[in-house]
Amino acid sequence: MSDTTPHSAPARTDITERIAEAIFSGHYQPESLLPREVDLCEQYGVSRSTMRNTLHTFVAKGILKRISGKGTRVQEMSEWHLLDPRVMRWMAAHGSDNQRFEREMYAFRVAVEPFVTSMAAQLATASDLVAIEAAFDGMIAASQQADLMWQGRSHNDYDVSFHEAIFAASHNMIWTQLSHLLRPSITLLVEKSNHSADELQDSMERHRKVMEAIRLRQPEAAYTAALGVLERTGRDLGVEEQPGDLPLLPPLGAAL
């Protein structure tokens, strides 16, 4: 028992990751049927029990559905538990070409981040401002390096930390936890937008306006500045809808 257990867990993890890659990269499309279980076992070189347990992992997360007499079907993406940390990590790792996910994550950020930023402009403490400014300074320092690295961290790392610090400055534990949960997907958008950005300095200036509005406790200005950052992100991503084209709520933070 002790001889086989240490080897079975890594094998199960490996098969789960391999099937996740196949699903999230689009090899197995939504509404399509997976190969028969016996064929999957042969393809991936695992036992029936290992494959059954692996498929159950995806069923539990809304990604697969067992259909009696037919097999196992990939669910529509709207059925996936996208806010599950593991699902989010798989999407960020293997779904970088999934344009629907990219567009909907961008639309979510447009709807949420300006409001959270306006809250931060009212509620940020001195330590919150230090965290936001430290992330911004890191972005600037990294952007001046040929490899976009500074003190062992990339420009993208500092960019994501900037947004996380703003969520934390809202002093709402749900928003704060949500930023941690969405970190892989936000990282994906940041990496794609910064990689393709032809005006990195423009992006930095937009981030600076966000930081200054929070520091000066100007909720409306913070809301507008956050939209400006996302407008740049959308432009770099090639997303058709710009923030001004999306239905937005007013900066409710001003009324808190």
C-alpha positions as CSV (number, residue, x, y, z in Angstrom):
1,M,0.0,0.0,0.0
2,S,2.7,2.4,1.0
3,D,4.6,1.5,-2.2
4,T,1.8,2.5,-4.6
5,T,0.1,5.4,-2.9
6,P,2.9,8.0,-3.4
7,H,3.0,7.2,-7.1
8,S,-0.8,7.2,-7.7
9,A,-1.5,10.8,-6.5
10,P,1.0,12.5,-8.9
11,A,-0.3,10.4,-11.8
12,R,-3.9,11.4,-11.0
13,T,-2.9,15.0,-10.8
14,D,-1.1,14.7,-14.1
15,I,-4.0,13.2,-15.9
16,T,-6.4,15.8,-14.6
17,E,-4.1,18.6,-15.9
18,R,-3.7,16.9,-19.3
19,I,-7.5,16.6,-19.7
20,A,-8.0,20.1,-18.5
21,E,-5.6,21.3,-21.1
22,A,-7.5,19.4,-23.8
23,I,-10.8,20.9,-22.8
24,F,-9.7,24.4,-22.1
25,S,-7.6,24.7,-25.2
26,G,-10.6,23.7,-27.3
27,H,-9.4,20.2,-28.3
28,Y,-12.7,19.0,-26.9
29,Q,-15.3,21.5,-27.8
30,P,-18.5,22.4,-25.9
31,E,-21.4,20.1,-26.7
32,S,-19.0,17.4,-28.1
33,L,-18.7,14.0,-26.6
34,L,-15.4,12.8,-25.1
35,P,-14.0,9.5,-26.4
36,R,-15.2,6.4,-24.6
37,E,-13.8,5.9,-21.1
38,V,-12.0,2.8,-22.2
39,D,-10.4,4.7,-25.1
40,L,-9.4,7.6,-22.8
41,C,-7.7,5.1,-20.5
42,E,-5.7,3.7,-23.4
43,Q,-4.9,7.2,-24.7
44,Y,-3.7,8.5,-21.3
45,G,-2.3,5.2,-20.0
46,V,-4.3,5.1,-16.7
47,S,-6.7,2.7,-15.1
48,R,-10.5,2.8,-15.3
49,S,-10.8,3.9,-11.7
50,T,-8.2,6.7,-12.1
51,M,-10.0,7.9,-15.3
52,R,-13.4,7.7,-13.6
53,N,-12.2,9.8,-10.6
54,T,-10.6,12.3,-13.0
55,L,-13.8,12.7,-15.1
56,H,-15.8,13.1,-11.9
57,T,-13.6,16.1,-11.0
58,F,-14.8,17.9,-14.1
59,V,-18.4,16.8,-13.7
60,A,-18.4,18.3,-10.2
61,K,-17.2,21.6,-11.6
62,G,-19.9,21.8,-14.3
63,I,-17.5,21.2,-17.2
64,L,-18.5,17.7,-18.1
65,K,-21.9,15.9,-17.9
66,R,-22.4,12.1,-17.9
67,I,-25.3,11.1,-20.2
68,S,-26.7,7.7,-19.7
69,G,-26.3,5.5,-22.8
70,K,-24.4,8.2,-24.6
71,G,-21.1,9.0,-22.8
72,T,-19.6,12.1,-21.4
73,R,-20.3,15.5,-22.9
74,V,-18.5,18.8,-22.6
75,Q,-20.9,21.4,-21.2
76,E,-21.4,24.9,-22.6
77,M,-19.0,27.3,-21.0
78,S,-21.8,29.1,-19.2
79,E,-22.3,26.0,-17.1
80,W,-18.7,25.8,-16.0
81,H,-18.0,26.9,-12.4
82,L,-15.7,29.7,-13.6
83,L,-15.4,31.2,-10.1
84,D,-13.9,28.0,-8.8
85,P,-10.2,28.8,-8.2
86,R,-9.0,25.6,-10.0
87,V,-11.3,26.3,-13.0
88,M,-10.1,29.9,-13.2
89,R,-6.5,28.7,-13.1
90,W,-7.1,26.2,-15.9
91,M,-8.8,28.9,-18.0
92,A,-5.9,31.3,-17.5
93,A,-3.3,28.6,-18.2
94,H,-4.9,26.9,-21.2
95,G,-7.6,29.2,-22.5
96,S,-5.6,32.2,-23.7
97,D,-7.1,32.0,-27.1
98,N,-10.7,31.7,-25.8
99,Q,-12.0,35.0,-27.1
100,R,-15.4,34.7,-25.4
101,F,-13.8,34.3,-22.0
102,E,-11.5,37.2,-22.7
103,R,-14.3,39.5,-23.8
104,E,-16.6,38.6,-20.9
105,M,-13.8,38.9,-18.3
106,Y,-13.0,42.4,-19.8
107,A,-16.7,43.3,-19.6
108,F,-16.8,42.2,-16.0
109,R,-13.8,44.3,-15.1
110,V,-15.4,47.3,-16.8
111,A,-18.6,46.9,-14.8
112,V,-16.8,46.3,-11.4
113,E,-13.4,48.0,-11.2
114,P,-14.5,51.6,-11.6
115,F,-17.0,51.2,-8.7
116,V,-14.4,49.5,-6.5
117,T,-11.9,52.2,-7.4
118,S,-14.4,54.9,-6.3
119,M,-14.8,53.0,-3.0
120,A,-11.1,52.9,-2.6
121,A,-10.9,56.7,-3.1
122,Q,-13.1,57.1,0.0
123,L,-11.9,54.3,2.2
124,A,-8.1,53.8,1.5
125,T,-5.9,54.1,4.5
126,A,-2.3,55.2,4.6
127,S,-1.1,51.6,4.3
128,D,-3.4,51.0,1.4
129,L,-1.9,54.1,-0.4
130,V,1.6,52.8,0.3
131,A,0.7,49.4,-1.3
132,I,-0.9,51.1,-4.4
133,E,2.1,53.4,-4.8
134,A,4.6,50.6,-4.4
135,A,3.0,48.6,-7.1
136,F,2.9,51.7,-9.4
137,D,6.5,52.5,-8.7
138,G,7.3,48.9,-9.6
139,M,5.5,49.2,-12.9
140,I,7.4,52.3,-13.7
141,A,10.8,50.8,-12.7
142,A,10.1,47.6,-14.7
143,S,8.9,49.5,-17.7
144,Q,12.3,51.2,-17.9
145,Q,14.2,47.9,-18.2
146,A,14.8,46.0,-21.4
147,D,13.3,42.8,-20.0
148,L,10.5,44.6,-18.1
149,M,11.8,43.2,-14.8
150,W,12.7,44.9,-11.6
151,Q,13.7,43.4,-8.3
152,G,12.8,39.9,-9.5
153,R,9.3,40.8,-10.6
154,S,7.8,41.6,-14.0
155,H,6.0,44.7,-15.1
156,N,2.9,42.5,-15.3
157,D,3.3,41.3,-11.7
158,Y,3.3,44.9,-10.5
159,D,0.3,45.7,-12.7
160,V,-1.8,43.0,-11.2
161,S,-0.6,43.9,-7.7
162,F,-1.7,47.5,-8.4
163,H,-5.3,46.4,-9.1
164,E,-5.3,43.9,-6.2
165,A,-4.2,46.7,-3.9
166,I,-7.1,48.9,-5.0
167,F,-9.6,46.1,-4.4
168,A,-8.1,45.7,-0.9
169,A,-8.4,49.4,-0.3
170,S,-12.2,49.1,-0.7
171,H,-12.2,47.4,2.7
172,N,-14.9,45.0,1.6
173,M,-13.9,41.4,2.2
174,I,-16.0,40.1,-0.8
175,W,-14.3,42.4,-3.3
176,T,-10.9,41.7,-1.8
177,Q,-11.4,37.9,-2.0
178,L,-12.8,38.3,-5.5
179,S,-9.6,40.0,-6.7
180,H,-7.6,37.1,-5.3
181,L,-9.9,34.6,-7.0
182,L,-9.7,36.5,-10.4
183,R,-6.0,37.0,-10.2
184,P,-5.1,34.3,-12.9
185,S,-7.6,35.7,-15.3
186,I,-6.7,39.4,-14.7
187,T,-3.0,38.3,-15.1
188,L,-4.0,36.8,-18.5
189,L,-5.6,40.1,-19.7
190,V,-2.7,42.2,-18.3
191,E,-0.1,40.0,-20.0
192,K,-1.9,40.1,-23.4
193,S,-2.6,43.8,-23.3
194,N,0.8,44.8,-22.1
195,H,2.5,42.5,-24.5
196,S,0.6,44.1,-27.4
197,A,0.7,47.7,-26.1
198,D,2.4,50.1,-28.4
199,E,2.1,53.0,-26.0
200,L,3.2,51.6,-22.6
201,Q,3.8,55.2,-21.3
202,D,0.2,56.0,-22.0
203,S,-0.9,53.1,-19.9
204,M,1.4,54.2,-17.1
205,E,-0.2,57.7,-17.2
206,R,-3.7,56.3,-17.0
207,H,-2.6,54.2,-13.9
208,R,-1.1,57.3,-12.4
209,K,-4.4,59.2,-12.7
210,V,-6.1,56.3,-10.8
211,M,-3.6,56.5,-8.0
212,E,-3.8,60.2,-7.7
213,A,-7.6,60.2,-7.6
214,I,-7.5,57.7,-4.8
215,R,-4.8,59.6,-2.9
216,L,-6.8,62.9,-3.2
217,R,-10.0,61.1,-2.2
218,Q,-11.9,61.9,-5.4
219,P,-14.4,59.1,-6.0
220,E,-15.8,60.4,-9.3
221,A,-12.3,61.1,-10.7
222,A,-11.2,57.6,-9.6
223,Y,-14.2,56.1,-11.3
224,T,-13.4,57.9,-14.6
225,A,-9.7,57.2,-14.3
226,A,-10.4,53.5,-13.8
227,L,-12.5,53.5,-17.0
228,G,-9.5,55.1,-18.7
229,V,-7.2,52.3,-17.8
230,L,-9.7,49.7,-19.0
231,E,-10.2,51.6,-22.3
232,R,-6.5,51.3,-22.9
233,T,-6.7,47.6,-22.0
234,G,-9.6,47.1,-24.4
235,R,-7.8,48.8,-27.2
236,D,-4.6,46.8,-26.7
237,L,-6.7,43.5,-26.6
238,G,-8.6,44.5,-29.7
239,V,-11.9,44.2,-27.9
240,E,-14.6,45.8,-30.0
241,E,-16.7,47.2,-27.1
242,Q,-14.9,50.0,-25.4
243,P,-16.1,51.1,-21.9
244,G,-18.2,53.8,-23.3
245,D,-20.2,51.3,-25.3
246,L,-21.1,49.2,-22.3
247,P,-24.0,49.8,-19.9
248,L,-22.4,51.3,-16.7
249,L,-23.7,52.3,-13.3
250,P,-22.8,55.8,-12.0
251,P,-20.0,56.0,-9.5
252,L,-22.1,54.8,-6.5
253,G,-19.0,55.1,-4.3
254,A,-19.7,58.8,-4.1
255,A,-22.9,58.2,-2.2
256,L,-21.4,55.8,0.4
